[in-house]
Amino acid sequence: MLASSATAAPPSDMVKVEAGSFLLGSNRGEPDERPQKRIELAAFRIDRHEVTQAEYARCVKERACRPARRYPESVGAGLPVVGVTWDDATAYCRWAQKRLPTEAEWERAARGTDGRTYPWGDELDCGRANFGNFIGAGPCAGKNPGRVLPPGSRPGGRSPAGAHDLAGNVWEWTADPYRSYGTGRLAGPKAHRVVRGGSCCSYFAMPTTTNRLSFPRSYQDRDIGFRCAADGVREPNTP
């Protein structure tokens, strides 16, 4: 059983996203991205970078997190942690006195308020995100390595809020069950949770700000990680 810890990780660098409205979804995207609608969000903060293996290891050391599944090609203290379930990601964010972002918060942080397709604009660009190379094939083969990179390695792809790698590198767990935008009803099994952002190692899904996938909360993979969020009224607690 994991132990709870009174000692939280020092808050990682976060960016603030102001309160207001934005466009959620896309009428040009996949069926589960429709219908596009304008929604209001309160201010919040979100990690500037994906959680790294070194950061996650501190949570494991304090017995507040389970060890992540290891993949030989994705091991490195400065690389994003991968091989974590939704519950693992939730446990880490709780230990860090934060939380997983909601799906809407994640999208707002990625696209800003102008409805852009990618965090940097509307044109696909292999130089701005680590995506599009699956075992040597895909639109970015020869340009991107087909494995995870240290967070922030593609600074030209940062979002309007100033967060990095919201397109590509690793898929990121969000807090929400997978629901239909049109009805609000569950669109899959109750235990499925949404991941966002695309990854390094697939060219089947482009890293748009609106792309949605869902997996069982127990699912782990070599290109699924996460970042944390916090309410915007104050900084997360410090130790």
Secondary structure, DSSP 8 states (H G I E B T S, - for coil): -----SS------EEEE-SEEEEES-SSS-GGG-S-EEEEE--EEEESS--BHHHHHHHHHTTSS------GGG--TTSB--S--HHHHHHHHHHTT-B---HHHHHHHHHTTTT-SBTTBSS--TTTSB---BTTBSTTBTTB-SS---TTS-GGG--TTS-S-SSBSSEEEEEEE-B-TTT-SBSS-TTEEEEES--TT-SSS---SS-EEEEETT---TTEE---EEETTS-----
